[in-house]
Amino acid sequence: MKPPATSFDWNQARAFLATAEEGSLSAAARRLGQTQPTLGRQVSALEEALGITLFERAGRSLRLTDAGRELLPHLKAMEENAGHVAMVAAGQAQGLKGRVTISASDMMAARVLPPIIARLARSVPELEITLLSANTLSDLTNREADIALRHVRPTEPELIARRVSEQRAKFYAASAYLERMGRPETLADLARHDWVGHASAETMLEYLAAKGIEIPRERVRVVADNGLAYWELMRHGMGVGIMAKEDVPPGEGIEPVLPEYTFMTVPVWLVAHGELHSSRRIRVVWDFLAEALSKRGAEA
């Protein structure tokens, strides 16, 4: 290799970090949205620029060399500092023109946010809105999103949060299913019904048991980790499910089970990074969402 360079391309460093964290070029390429050959060339270029070997092959995986392990924390620190610089710069932006990225669960992204975002887009046409649908928490510190809607209050000190509403989780099932199996009249009757599990059947059964509702495990015949798929399974008569009342549109053949009973209430938090909240366009979107979601929660 040629003598080490005094500087290198930051894209090469990102390629190295992603490969080190994912353990393979293919996984790192998927994470960064690049092709595997492109990523491989970037890693090779960084090795050439620094004059060291960063990885050795272990079957289909890549293993860090001693030099790679020593370099890793320094480049990780550089990545964090670069993200902080970008965050500060975004926070100082006072114009409305530009992109704001909002992340939310799949059900909120599909059922709650579209009409709100449509009104926002008409009110502030300079904005470009990106809506991310994911049931995992987006990393606001590393700019995966500018604003997030979450059901848990953040614990990170650099994040700000506002509780904008509470969703009431209730039991629902397809009317056709209930006509076939009978409508429960008591909580005890629920044990004789099929259930649609969400993400983890065991976790759902634990939540139910904590409320004194004992459901046999064999009654959970289908499970979905996606809210829209979960809804469709309920709609097609696969059993009883748990949904936020605010997410259930009328006229789709779904009805509440034990209508007067609320299983639990789930808070909705509006979350952003503290520095981003000083950006005018982030603040405009934050305020619009806060007002719309608070009003929606009060009307539900």
Buried (B, 14 or more C-beta within 10 A) or exposed (E): EEEEEEEBEEBBBBBBBBBBEBBBBBBBBBBBEBEBEEBBBBBBBBBBBBEBEBBEEEEEEBEBBEBBEEBBEEBBEBBEEBBBEEBEEBBEBEEBEBEBBBBBBBBBBBBBBEEBBEEBEEEBEEBEBEBEBBBEBBEBBBBBBBBBBBBEEBEEEEBBBBBBBBBBBBBBBBBEBBEEBEBBEEBEEBBEBBBBBBBEBEEBBEBBEEEEBEBEEEBBEBBBEBBBBBBBBBBBBBBBBBBBBBBBEEEEEBBBBBEEBEBBEBBBBBBBBBBBBBBBBBBBBBEBBBEBBBEBBEEE
